[in-house]
């Protein structure tokens, strides 16, 4: 299949996905409904993601994220980044010194 056939196939698949009533035509309402559905799905997924992040920050489980809880997460992340950077630095130092492990 060449690129033109592949593109035409993708277009037909897209049209079929949008043609909610199956009449072979894509109407404006079908496009709007498909977009509205995607927006709703995205909003729901974002809410779930925000809730998960909030749970990760809410160390005392009171349903609220305090400044201290945010600071604790930032400090923990900073410590992990620092450890990684120190590890990289150690490896570079070993390479420079001739120990290529």
N, C-alpha and C positions, 0 to 999 in steps of 0.2 A: 504494500500500500504506500503510495507516495504522499507527500506532505499535503497536497491539495485534497486528496481523498480523506486523509486523516482529519484535516480541518473541517471538511464537509460532514464527516461522521460526528465530530464533536459538536458541531452546530445542530445537527439533527437530534443528538442526545439531549442537548440543552433545551431545544424546542419541545421535545417530548416531556421533559421534566417540568417545564412551565405550563404545558397544556393540560390543566387540571380537569377540564371537562371532556378531554379526549376527542374533540371535534377536528383536530388537525390544524387548528389556528391558535396562535398565541394572542390573546386579547390583553389590553392594558390592565384590566382588573386582575387577570391571572398573574401578571408580572408584579403588580402592587401587592397582591396577596402573598406571593412567594417571598418578596422582600420583607413584608411585615412578619411573616413566619420566621425568617432568618434573623430579623432584628430581635424578635421575642426570644428565640433560642440563644442568641448571643447575650442578651440581657440576663437571662436565667443562668447561663454559664458564668457570667461575670459575678453575679450575686453569690453563687456557690464558691467561686474562687476567693472573693472578699471574705466570706464567712470562714473559709479554711485559714486564710492569712490571719484573720482576727483571732481564731482559736489558737493559732501558733504564738501569737503575742500575749494572749490573756493567760498569764501564768497562774493566777489565783482562781481562775474559772468563774469570776463574778459577772461575766458577760460584758465587761467594759475593759478597754485598753487604756491603762494609765501611762503617764509620761515615763515613770520608772520602768514599766514593762517594755516600752519601746526602747529605752536606753539599755536595758538588759539584753535585748535581742541585737541591738547595734553593737554592743560591746562583744557579745559572743561571736557575731559575724566578723568583726574586726580582728578578733583573736585568731579565728580560723584563717582569714586572709593572711595575717601576719605569719602564721605557722607555714602556710604554703610558700610564701615569699622567702622565708628563711630556708626552707627546704630547697627551693630553686637556687638560692644563693650558695648553699653548701655544695650542690651538684656542680655549679659553675666553678666554684673554687677548686673542687676536686679535678675537674677537667683541665683547668689552667695549671694545676700542680702536676698533671700528668697521670692521675689515677682515673682512667676513663670507664668507670663502672656504670 
